[in-house]
Amino acid sequence: MIEITGNIWDYYDEGYSICITTNGFVNSKGCATMGKGIALQAKRYFRGIDRKLGDMLGGPTVVGNPSNWFIIEEIAPRVFTFPVKRDLGICTPNNVVEHMTWKFKIGDIAPGWALKAEIGIIRDSLILLDTRHTNKRFDEIILPRPGCGAGELNWKWDVKPLCEEYGDWLKVITWD
């Protein structure tokens, strides 16, 4: 893994493959919830990506599996989803993002967008990403620090050690 700085969309425009971090939650309109960070930017960059991803996750009545791996080729070529959160979860004292703690009580079911990112899901996503790389789907890929924005994980202590297990083909970007 190599850490880089810059704007991920500049890299995309130069022809790099990129990842967008996702939570697997599908809203009542059948769209994937893409309300913060790189997911929100992707929703603005690629018209209809939230609908397409919602369809791939199972639509409004079937909740997607956070370990699913999608390439949204017809809408967003060279863009991979990278799950970091579950689709739904039962609230505990430690798994809801700070700005949403007022909205949910312990034991409530919360949507993925209100949950913190999970190391196990990030590990699974990295393994799938490595498999894609090994199968030569891409040479290099740009990944924002997974789970470290709206997922509230710590890059240095929680996530970086996982990413460091992978080769130089994995570029983890920090915004400059």
N, C-alpha and C positions, 0 to 999 in steps of 0.2 A: 504494500500500500504506500502510495505517495500522497502527501498532503499538498494541495495547491490552493491558490487564492484566485478570485476573479468572479465573473458573472457566469453562471452555468449556461445561460442562454447564448452568450457569445461562443462558448464551446460547442453548443448544439448547432449554432449557425455555421460553425467551421466544419461540421460533419461528424462530430463525436456522438457516440451513444450516451444517453444519460438515464438516470433513475429518478423517479418521483416517489417519495415516501407516501404511503397510504395507510388507511385504517380499516378498510373492509366494510364500512357501514354504508347501507343504501337507504336513502330517505324515501318518504311516501310518494314522491314523484318518480321513483325508479332511478335516481341519479346517485352516483357515489358522492359522499360528502367530501368536498375538497375546499375547505374554508380557510386554511392557514398555510403559510410557508410555501414550499415548492409546489405543493398540490394546488393551491390557489393560483399561483403563477401559471402552472400548466393549464388550468381551466381557462385562464384568460388568453393564453398563447394558442391553444388548440380548441376551437369552437366545437362543442359537443363531446369532448373527452369525458366529462362527468356522466353523461348519459350512456356512452359506450361502455365505460368501466362499470357503471351500475348494472347494465345488461349482463356483462361478463361475470359479475359477482353474484348474479341470480335474481336481479330485479327487486321490487319493493316488498315482495312477500317471502323471499328466500334470502337469508342473510349470507353473505359471502364468507368464505374461509380465509383467514388471514395468511395462510401459507400458500394460497394460490399464486400463480405466477402468470402474468399476462403481458403480452406485447400488443400494443394498440396500434398495429401497423397502418391500417387504412386512415386513421385520424392523426396519429403522431408517430411517424416512422422513427426508428432508433430510440424510442422511449420505452423503458421497462418500468413496471410498478415494483415497488420495494416495500412490502408490508412491514410496519413497525408496531402496529397496535392491533388489538382484536376488534372484531366487529361490535360486540357487546360484552359487558362484564358486570359482575356483581360488585358493588362498591365496597371497598374496605377502607380503613383509615389511611392507606398509602397509595392507592392506585388511581385517584382522580386528580386531574391537573388542577393546580392551585386556584386559578381563576374560576373554576367550576365547583369548588367544594361547597359553596353556599346552596347550590341547586340540587344536590343529591345527598341522601342520608345513607349511612352504612346499611347494607342489605338491598338498596335500590338497584335496579338494573339501569346501567348507563350506556349510552351509545359510544362507539369507538372514539369519536372525536373528543369526548370528555375524559377519556382515560389517558394515563401515562403510557408511554411506549414500554415495550417489554424486551428485555435482553434475549430471551428465548426465541421470540419472533424475529428479532434482528439476526440472531445466529442462523436460524433457518433460511432467512432471505439471503444472507451471505453465502450459505452453502449452495443454494439454487443459482445465485449469480455466478459462483465459481464453476458450477456445472455448465452454465451457458457459455462461459468463457472457454472452458475446456473443449466444448463441442464446437468451438469456433464461430459462435454467433456474432462475436465482436472481438476486436483486438484490445481495446481499452474502453473503459467506461467511467463516467463522471458521476459521483454519488455525493449528494449533500450529507453532512454529518447526520446519520440516521438516528431519529428519536431524540435529537438534542435541541430542537426548537420547541414546537408545540407538544412534543413528547416528554419534555422536561428531564431527560437523562443528562448526565454529565459526560462530556466528550472524553476528557482525560482519564477519568476513573472507570466509567461504565462501558463506553463504546469503542474507544480507540484501541484497547488491547485486542478486541475481536477482529477489527479491521486489519491490524498489523499481521495477522496470520496469513494474509493474502499477498500475492505478488504485485509487482509494479504496474500491472495492467489495471489495478484498481486505483483510481484517483479520487480522493475525498476532498471536496471543495469547501472552502470557507469564503464567504462573501468578503470582498475588499471594500 
